[in-house]
């Protein structure tokens, strides 16, 4: 779940109403063009939190008409309504005007070539000019090309360059003996004595359109030739590099596609009238894969897939906070996030997430999932996603706002939780007292930490400390701190700065410094578990500190994980256990992809081990008992092809570790939203010890109604809930935005498998159950029974019998059933021993304990005859019949007969007659049934 922080740009008082916005393609710099009726127009530059770049302010007595950034350099081309064009350099504010005599009418075209070496300018009078810009971003004198079309120019696009040679592929071919590939590296032997292109060549041919519907092709030699002509003024153009097709859309929303031949000849291949109002100010966006998206002030957004020739519309949903009659004015599509944003007439930003779904036939279909809107003031006229995909600029009738997406903060400590609801609102739960509170903070929340007596909030620049007081949060102090990492333990606040960790008081006073050498790097990751602090640095070093004393004390040495882990790019997460003896680490590889392994570092033995979720097994060197090996083999398929996304140690039990995993091909891995928002998340729990290595304790899917795992504190998992029902929720709230109800409880507890029904047991029973589970996992039955010999509770024995279903220890289950006094289950288990499959025997035990595992177990061992009987005993007759028809045909007639007898008993004699006929017993049973009636 994500929240959107709103940053209003700090515009000068004289700037007036905003007309234009433009993000730099690779930098977090926003250009805003404004007009003031009394003073004229201006252009200003702003950073991602709305701070104005003071040196970059341009004023004129007239309005700006176009803004366009250089593709790589901090250089902004600004066109004005009088024809003046200037280049504004960031951050120096240096201005480079184009010669005054070039354009005398309003600038209507600005376009950079792909590498930025050419700039095309065009005006309302039809004058087009092409300028050369050098590698330093300096304009080179007079225009290379100048042409007068005598008609207003409307738009321009550069034709993408042809693909360059793949150097790596050629090098491999040359090394393997391919002489033609080898010759490519020799300029004497290559074609015409010229070396091949080692990089992408810049395409300098472009297409420019006029108001009468004509499109001209202009090549590098300044030749301008008519290409195509349509019926009215062209509003936008798009070039498909894959198909060599030029698509144009006119003011009347007529879409025409032209195939471009090698001779520069265009042939029309389709012409379609798009749905919607054909208005001049319609906002039209093309995506890279040829999806045309239009917003024209209607209650729908219309989409047209040019390549598949498919079209559909998206509308708003009043249940998510939109109003009836709300109009959609503008659109912007973020390719990296696959999110479509649309601005409405009521100041809301609608967000659709694009999801590609494959059916059983392998066909893909696109679904658009509408999220809760963000809100600003006024009628929104323009939107644009920034170079950083979490930034969205919104231009409305009253202001320009930068929306910054932020994954919501949360924290758990000592039975207390804090979860961010909005940019300034927290939901707090104290499970030991069963209380729930919501409170507002004075600042935006970018990180939060909670303890028994205080709540610490970081907004990116300051840390504010609050004291909970009923429903409200009372501020007790604030101090400046730009630390990207923040943790709290008891009365101390831990922050980072270059090469050290600071230990502060709640007032911000530094009490102690934990120094790291230059080689050890800068601390970037902090985590506290129990009374131990884990630190990870940007050079992949890790260290643990003991916090039990007055001053923090280092344990062991700082370990360089780069020496132990190949292809280690960066640390994603570093956590330590409750005794400080083990560290767990999630990493990103050198290529930036998350690693499939969870690494465990034993501080005392100075030894690294791992569990590989790609194969579903730990490293082969880890000692595994026969029982744990059997368990891992059984679960290998379930755990394979996955990747860990979050990790936690138990708050009090140092052996217990849990992580959330997703499939390796899941879009969660590259999503900037919370990585566990979607389904198919598996929660995997391990025992981790020095003597026995990694032992799989349990694996279960994350409940669909919950968002993500927050903590593990035996006997519970703590999960964050979803806001509302299903789907990804986005919460935004400027002052006018919707507020989350104060009664919303955001954290729920779910018992561990071994503690279902024993959630309120005392500590002695809890420790005994954990020890029993541990010894059962490693196969030490003497120690397992010794751990529970003093347990008298029947509920505890039943719970242990349930554990035996998961571990498939039927010998232990017999002891548990005996202590439960469950003679019926004991007898059924004894009779099941004649079945050759262990799964079938375990399924009988699961059935007697009213567990849902029986169905899965029968299927896994292929005993469909027993599955058929199970369905009949459970009253699932349709599933029983289907099983008999598909897998258990030897018992098909018997199943039909049993179902017919059931229907007769239920009074449905007509349907019973059908199944008596199917069972071929109708000659006797049907007359009997009718006579008895």
N, C-alpha and C positions, 0 to 999 in steps of 0.2 A: 504494500500500500504506500502511496506517495502523497506528499503534501506539496503545495505550490506556495512559495514565498513571493510576495508581491513587492517590487522595488520601483517606486515612482521615480522617473528621471528628475534630477535636480536642475530643471531648466531655468535659465535666467528669466527675470520678470518681463523683459522686453521681447521674449521670443514669440509670443502669441500662440496660435493654434497649430498643432502639428499636422503636416500634410503627408510626409514621406518618412519611411523608416528603412534601414538597410544594415544587415549584419555583415561583418567581414567574414569571408568564407573559412578562414582558419584561425582567427583571433577573436577574443571576446570583447569586441568593440562595436558599438551600435551608433550609426549615423542617423540623425533626425533632422529633417527639413521642416521649417515652420514659417508661418506668415502672420504678420501683425498689420492690421488695417492702417495704422497710423505711421509705423516706422518701416515697413517693408518686410523682406524675407531674411531668414538666417539659417545657417547649418551648424549643428553642434555634434560633438562626439561624446559618448558616455561609456563607462565601464560596466561590468556585469551587475553591479549592485546600484546602478543609477548615478554614480559619481561623474560629474562633468569633467572632461579634459579641458582645463581652462585655456590653454594656448590654442586649442583647435576650435575657434569660433569665427565664423565668416558671416558678415552682414552685407546686405545690398538693399537698395531701395525698391526691389521687386522680388517676386516669388521664385523659389527654386522649383524646377520642373522634374528633374531626375537625379537620382543618386546611384552610383555603382562603384563597388570596391574592386581594386586590382585583385586577381585570383590568389596571389601569394604575398605581395608586399603591402605594408600599411599605407596605401595610397588610395584616396577617394576621388573619383571623378564626379564633379557637380555641374549639372546643366541648369541654366536659368531661363526664365521666360523671355528675356531679351535676346537670347542667342549666345550670351557669354558662357564660356566653359572654363572651369579651373580645376587643377589637381591639388588636393589638400593632403599634406603629409602628416601622419600621426607618429609620435606625440609632439613633434616640434611645432606643428602648426604652419609650416612653410607652404606658401601658395605659389603655384605655377600656372599662370593664365595662358590659354591658347590665344593665338593671334586674333586681334579684335575684328579683323575684316573677314573672318571665315564664315561666321553665322550671324545673321541679322534678325532671325525669327526664333520663336520658342523652340528650345531643344526637345526633340521627341524621341531620339534614339541615342543610347549610349551602350556600347558593347565592347568588352575586352576579349581578345583571343585567349585560347586555353592556357598558354603560358604567360600571357600578359605583355607580350612584345608589341602588340598592335592595339590601338583604340579606335573604334569607329564612332563618329559623331554624326548626327543628322538632325534637321530642323523642320519646322512647319512649312517652310518655303520650298523644301525638296532638295536642299544642298546637303551632300554627304561628303565627309572627309575621313581619311585614314591616317593615323599618326603612329610614328615609331617611338617606343619607349625603351630605353636601354636597360641593362641588367641592374643598374642602381636605382631605377625608377624615374630617370630624368627624361623629359620630353625632348625629342630631337628635331628642333627647328620647324620648318614648314611641313605641310601635309604631304605624305607620299602619293595620295590619290585625292582628287577633288572632282566631284561630279554633280551636276544639277539635273534632277529628275523633274523639276517643275510641278511636282505634286507633293503634298505633305507626306513625310516618311512616318511609318507606323511602328515597325519592329525590325529586328535584325538578329540573326544567329550565325555563328561560325560552324562550318562543316567539320565534324571531328576528324582528327588526323588518322591515317592508316596505321595499323598496328606495327610497332617496331619489331625487329628480330629479337627472339628470345636468346639472350647471350648465354645464360646458364645451360639451356638445352643444346645450343651449338657447341659449347665447350665440352659437354659430356660426349657428344657425338664425335668431336675431333679427337678426344682422348681414346675413344674406342676404335679409332681407325678410319673414320669417315673422311675421305680426302676432300670432298666438296665442302664439308663443314670446316675443315682445316684451312682450305683456301679462302674462306670468308674472313679469316683473321689476317690474311696476307694481302695487303693493299695492291701488291704487284700482280697478283693472280685474280683478284676479285673483279667483278664486272666493270669494264671501262676504266680500270685502274683506280676506282674510288672505293674506300672502305665502307662497309655497311653501317647503318645507323645503330649506335649503341644505346641510344635512349629514345624516348617517344618523340617523334617529329611533331612540330606544331603545325596544325592545319590553318592556313591563311586564307583559304577560300571562304566566302561568307555569302549569305542570302539576305537581301534587304527588300522590304515591301513598301508599297505606297498606298495612299488613301483610295485610289481607284481600283484596288484589288490586284495590282500587278506585283510579281516577285521577280527580282533581278539577281543574277549570279555574278559576283565580282571575284576575279581570281587574283593571283599574286602579281600578274603583269598589268593590273589596273584595267583589265577588260571587263566591261559591264554588259551582260547580254540578258535580254528578256528570257525568263524561264517558264513561268506559268501566269495565268490570269484567271481571277474569279470574279464573282458578280459584285461584291461590295468590299468595303475597307477591311483589311486583315488585322485582327486583334492580337493573334499569337501564332507562332510557328514552332514546330518540333521536328527534329531529324532522327530517324531510326537508323543507327549505325549498322545494326544487324541485318536489316532488310534493304538498306539504301532507299528509304522512303522519306519524303518530305510531307508532313501533315500541316495544314493551315486551317485556322478557325476564323471566320469573319464576325463582324459586329452582329450580324443576324443569326449567329450560332450555326453557320453552315460549315461542316467539317469535310474537307477535301483531302485526299491522299494521292500523291504523285510518286511514281517510280522513276528514279533518276538513273539514266544509262551512263556508260563510260564516256560518251560523246557530249555529255551535258544536256541531253534531250530528256524532257520530262513527259511522262505519259500518265494521264489520270487513271487511277485504278478504282476509286470509289468516291462517292459524294453522298453525304448523309446530313439531313437537317436534325440537329440536336434538340431535345426537348428543353423547354424553359423559355423565359422571356428574353428576346434578343435585345438587350440593352447595352449601351456603349460601355457602361462601367462594370459589366460583369467581371468577376474575378475568376481567372482561368489558370489552372496549375497542371503541368505535366509531370508525371513520375518517370523514373529511369526506364521502367519496363512498359511504357506506353499507355499508362492509365491517365485519361483526361478527366479532371475534376473541375466542376464549375459551380459557382455560387452567384446568383443574380438577384438577391433580395427576395427570394421565395422562402417557403417553409421547408424546402428540401435542398439537399446537395445532390447534384446529378453526376454520375460517374459513367464514363464510356471507355471500355477496354478496346483500344484501337486494333491490337493484334488479334484478339479473339472475337472482335465484332460483337461485344456483349455490352449491355447498358442496364443500369439500375439506379435507384435513388436511396438516399439516407435521410431519415427524419429524426426529429427530437422526441424525447420521451418525458412527458410531464411528471411521471413518478420519480424522476431523478432530479427534479428541481427546476425544469424549464417551464415557461408559461405558454398558454395557448395563444396562437397567433404570432409567436416569436419568429422573426425573419433572420435568415442566414445571409450575411453580406460578403464575407471574404473567407479564404481558405489558405492553408499552408500545410505541406506534407513533409514529415521528417523521415528520411529514408532509413537512417540507422536504427530508429526506434519503431519504424512501421506504424507511426501514429499520425492521424489526420486531425488538424485543429481547424475549427471554424468559429468566426466571430459573429455574434448575434446583435440584433437591434436593441436588446435589453441589457447589454453589457456583460453577457456570459460567453465564456470560451468553451465550446463543445469539443470533446476529445474522443475520437474513435480509434481503437486499437485494431490493426489489421491482423487477422489470424488466418493462416493457410492450413486447411484441413484436407487430408487425403482419405478417400474412401477405400473400400475393399478392392475395387478394380484398379486402384492406383491413380485415379483421376483426382486432381486437386481443385479445391473450391475455396474462394476467399470469403471470410466472414468479417464483418465490422462490428466491434463490441463498443457500445457507447458507455462512457464513464461519467461520473459525477462532474458537473462543470466547475471551472474556476470563474471568479467574478471580478469585474472591474467597474469603473464608473463610466456612464455614457454609452453612446451608440458606436460600436466597434467598426472601423472602416478598413483596417489593414492588420495583418498578422504576418510574422516571419519567424521561423525557427532559427536559432543561432548556430554558430559553428560547433559549439558544445551542445550536444543534443538535449541537455537539461534546461536550456534557456529558450524562452519564447517571448518575443517582443510584441506588444499589443498597442495599437494606435487607436484611440477612441476620440469622441468629440470633445472630451474634457481633459485628457492627459495621455501620456505615453508611459506604459508600465512594462517592466521586465519581470516575467514570471520565471522563477527559478525552481526547478523540480528538486525535491529532496526526499530521500527514503526516510520514512518516519522513524523517530528515535524510540528506544525502549530500554528498560533495564530491570533486572531482578536482583534482590539482595535481602537475605534474612526474612523471608516470607513477605517482603514488600515489593511491589511492582509499580513502575511508572511507564505509561505508554502515551506517546504524542497523538493527539486527535486533530489539532489544527496547528498552524504556525505558532500560536501562543497559548495553546490549551493542553493540559495534561490530565490523563485519567490515572488515578492512584488507587491501589488496592492493598489492604493489609489483611492477609489471609489468617494470621494468628488471631486477629480480633474480629474478622469477618466484616470489615468496613470498606466502603467504597466512596471515593471522593473525586471530584473534578475541580481543577483550579486553573486560573489564568496567570501567565507570567508577564513581566513588563517588556520582554524582548522576544525576538524570534528564537526558536529552539532548534539548534543544530546538533546538540548532544545533550544527554541528560543522564545523571547518576543519582541514585536514591539510597539513603541509609535510614536507620531507625529515627534519627533526629533531624535530618536535613535533606534537601533536594538541591543539587547543583546543576545549573543550566548554562550552556555555552552558546553564544549567538554568532561565533566566528571572530569576534573581537574582544568580548568581555565574558568573564564568568560571574554569574550572579548566584548567590547562595540564599536559599529560602528555608524558612522554618515552617513546617506544616501547622496550620492552626484551623482545625475544623475543615470547612469547605474551602477556605482561602489559603493562599501561600503568602507568608509575610517575609519580605526581603530583609535580610540581616547584613548584607554587604555585597560589594561588587568590586572587581579589580580587572585591569586590562590584561588580556592573555590571548595570544594568537596560536596557542598550541592546538594542533590537529587531533591530538589524543588526550583523553581525559578519563580518569578513574578516581573513585573515592573509597577510602577504607577508614572506618571509624571516624575520627575527627580530622583526618588528613586528606588533602586533595593533591593528586599526582598529575603533573603536566610535563610536557617535553619542550625542549629548545635544542638548538644544534649541539650535539655531542653530550647531552646530559638530560637526566630526568630530575625535575624539581618536585620537592615535597613541601607543600604549602599548608598554612593554617587556613581556616575558612575566611579569614580576612585578606588572604593573599600573600602573607609574609612567608618568605622562603626559609624553611627550617633546616633543610638538608639538600645536598646535591649528589646525585648518583652519576658519576662521570664515566664517559665512554671515550676511548681513544679515537684518533682520526681514522685508523684502519677499521675499528669496530663500527664506525658510522654514526648516523643520527637516529635516535629512537623515534619510531613512527607508530608502533603498536604497543598498547598497554592493556593488561588484563589482570584482575584480582580474583582469586578463588581461595576461600578460607582466609588465612593470614599470609598469603604468598602472592608476590607480584611478578608477573611474566612480562619481559620486555623484548620486542623485536626491532631491529634497525633496518635502515635502507640498504645496508650492505649484507643483509641476510645473516646477521649475528643474533644470538638469543642468549638471555640470561635470566635467572630467577633470584628474587630477593626475599628474605625472611622479614616479615613485618611484625613479628610477635614481640619484639623488644622496643625500647624507646626510640632507637634509631634503626633504620633498615640495614640489613646485613646481606651481602652477596653470598649465594650458595654456589659452590663450584667455580668454574671459570666461564668466561664468555665464549660461546661455541660458534664457530663459523660453519654454518650449514652448507655453504657452497662447496666445501671440501668433501662433504658426504653425499650430497644429492646432485646428480648430473642434470644439466640443462635447467638449473634453478635460476629463474628470472627475478622474482620478488616474493616476499612473504605476504600472504593474504590474511592469515589469522594465526595468532599464537596464544595458547591457553595453557595453564598449569593446573595440576590436580590439587586436592584439598590438603595434601601433605607436602607439596612442593617437590616430590620425588620424580615426577614425570612431566614432560612438556608434550603437547600435541600441536602440530603445525600443518596448516594448509598453505600451498604455494601456487604461484603462477609460473609457467615455464618461460623460457627465453622468448618464445613467439607470442607471449601474452595470454595463451590459453590456460585455463585452470587445470591443474594436475589432477589425475584421477585417484591419487593416493592420499591417505592420511598418514603423516609421519609421527612417530612417537620417540622422543629422546629421553633415555634414562639418565638422569643427572648423576646418580651415584656410580653407575657402571660405565658412564661415558659411552653409551651404545645407542645406535639409531636403528629402529625397526619401522615397518610400514604395513599397512593393509591396502591392497590394490583393488579398488572398486571396478576397474575395467575388467579384470579377470574374476573378481568376486572372491579372492583368496589373499591371505597374508603372504609375506615373503617366505620362501621355502625353508630358510634357515631357522625360522622360529620353531621352538619345540612345541609340539601339539600332542595332547593325549589322544588315545584311540577314539574316545567319545567325542571330543571336540572336533577331531578330523572328520568323523562321520557326520556331525552336525553341519560343518562347513561344506562338505561335499553335497549334502542335501540342499543347502541354501545357496549353492554357488550360482545357479541359474538366476535366482531371484536377485542376488546382489551384483551380478555382472553387468557390464556396460553402463555403469553409473558414475557419477562424479559428486564428491562431497561439496556442499555449499555453505554449511555452517556447522559449528562444533561446540560442545559444552562438556565440562566435567561436573559430576555431582558436587553440590555445595558442601557436603559433609563426608561422603564415602569416597576415599581416594582411589578405589579400584574401578569405579563405574564411570564410563565415558559414553556419550551419545553424539551422533551426527545426523544431519539431514542430507539426503542424496537425491539427485535427479538423473534422468537418462542423459547420456553424453550428447545425444543429438537434440536435446531440449533447448528451446530458445530462452530458457531461464538463465543459461550460462552467459549469454551476452546481453540480457536485458538489464537496463539501468534501473528498473524497478526492483522492489524486494524480490530476491531470487526464489522465494518459496511461495509466491502468491498463487501459482497455478497448481494443477493437480499432478498426480503421479510423483509425489514426494514420498520417499521411504525413510522412516526413522529407524536407525540401526544403533543398537546398544551393545557395548563390549565390556568385558572385564579385562583390565590391563594390570599385569603384575610382573615383577622381576622373574619369578620362578617359572611361570607358565606362559609368558608372552601375551598374545591377544586371544581372547576367548569370546566367541559370539554368544551374547546372552539372549538377544531378542531382535526381531525386525518386524515392523508393522507399518502399514501405510498411514500417512498423516490424515486425520479426519478431514473430509471434504469441506466441512463448515468452518474450519479453522485456517488461519493465515500462515503462521509460522511458529516454530519452536522458540521459546524464550529462555527456558532454563530447565535443569534437571535437579530436583531436590527430593530424594527418596522420602515418601513413597509415590511422588507425583512427577509427571511431566507438566510443565507450565507452557501453555500455548497462548498466542495472541489471536483474538477473534477477528473475523472480518466485520467491517462496518456494513450493516444491512445484510441482505441475502445474496450470496453468490457474486462472482465476477470481481474484477479489479476495481477498487474504489479509489478515487482521487478526491482529496479534501482540500478546498481552497477557501481562504477567508481573509480577504481584506475586511475592513470594518463593516461593509454592507453584506458580506457573505453569509451563508447559512451556518448556524452553529449546531454542533453535534449535541444531542440531548445530554443533560448532565447525568442522567441515570445510566448511560451506556457503560457497561462493564466490559473492558477490553481484554481481560485475561481470564482463562479458565484452566482448571486442573484436570488431568486425566491420570488415573492410577497406572503404575507400571504393571505389566502382566502378572508378576509375582505377588502383587498386593491388591488385586481386585477383591473386594469384600473385606479387606483388612486395612483400609485407609486410616482408620482412627486407632490402630494398635499402638501399644506403648513401645518405647525405644528398645527394650529387651527383645520383644517379639520381632520388631523390625530388623534388628541386627541378626537374630537367629534365622530369619527368612533369607536375608542376603547371603549369609554364610552357607545355608542349605543350597541356595541357587548356585553359588560359586562352586562348591564341592561337587554338586550334581553335574555341573558343566565340565569339570575336569575328570569326573569319573571316580572320585574318592568317596565311596559310599560309607565307609566307616566314619569319616569326618562329617559327612552330610548328616547321618543319623545322630551323631554325637551333638551336632549343633542344635538339634530340635528335640533332644530327649526329654527336656523339661516342659515341652509344649503340650498342653492338655486340651486346648480349644479345638472343637470339631471343625470350625470354620477355617482354621489354619491348616489342618490336615487336608481338607477339601481343596484349599488353594494349592497345596503342594501336589495333590493329585492332578490338578489342572496343569501344573508345570511339567508333569511327566508326559503329558500329551505333546507338548512342544519338544521336549528332549527325547521322547520315545523310550523312556525307561520304565518298562512294564514291571520289572522286578520291584522298583521303588513304589510304583503305583499300587501293587498288592498290599504293601505295608500301610500305605496311606488309607486305602479303602478299609482295611482291618481296623485302624484306629478311628475311622469315621463310623464304623458299625454298619456300613452299607453292604449287606449280604447280597442283595440283588445284583449290584454292580460287580461284586467279587465273583459271583457265579457266572455272570455274562462274560467276564474277562477270562475265566478259566475255560469256558466253552469255546471262546474265540481262539484259544491257543492251537486248535486243530487247523486254523487257516495258515497257509504257508507264508503269506506276506505279512511283514511286521506292520505295514501301514494299515492293513485290514484289522489287525488286532488293536492297534491304537485307535482306529475309528470307532470300534465298539466301546472303548473307554470314553472317548469324547462324547459319544451318544448318551452314555449313562450319566455323564456329568453335565448334560444339556449344553454342550459347546458346539460352535458352528464349524469346527474343523473337520467333522466326519465326512461331509460331502467332498471336500477337497482331497482328503486322504484316499477315499475310495477311487476317485478319478485318477489320482497319481499312480496307483498300483494297478489300474485297469480292471478292478473288480466291479464291473457294471451290474453283475447279478446281485451283489450285496447293496450296491447303490440303489437299484430298483426296489429292493425290500425296504431300504431306509426311507425312500420317498413315500412308499405306501404307508409305512408306520407313522410318518410325519403328516399324512393326509395330503401330500403334494401329488395328487393323482395325474395331473397333466404332465408333470415332469417324469413321473414313473412310466407313463405310456410312451412318451418321447424316447426315454432311455431304452425301453424294451424294443421299440421300433427301429432304433438306430444302432444300438450296441449289444442288446441282450435278447436277440430274436428267439433263442431257445426257450425263453420264458414268456414269449409274446402272448400266446393264447391264455396262459395262466394269469398274466397281468390283466388282459381284457376281462377275464372271468371275475377276478377279484374286484375290478373297478365296477363291473355290472352289479355285483352283490352289494357294493358300497352305495351305488346309485339307488338300488332297490330299497335299501335301509333308509335312505334319505327321502324316499317318496317320489323320485324322478323315474317313473316306470317307462316312459317313452324312450329316454336315453339309455336306460338299463337294457331295454329290448335290443337296441342297436349293438351294444357291446356283448350281449349274450350271443347274438348272431355272429359277431366277429370271432368270438371264442369257440364257435361251433358247438355250443351247448344249448342252443335255442330249442331243440326238439323236445327236451324235457323241461328246461328251466322256464321257458316263456309260458307254456300252459300252466305250470305250477304257480308261477307268479300271478297269472291272471285269475286262476281259480281261487287263490288265497285272497285276492283283492275283493 
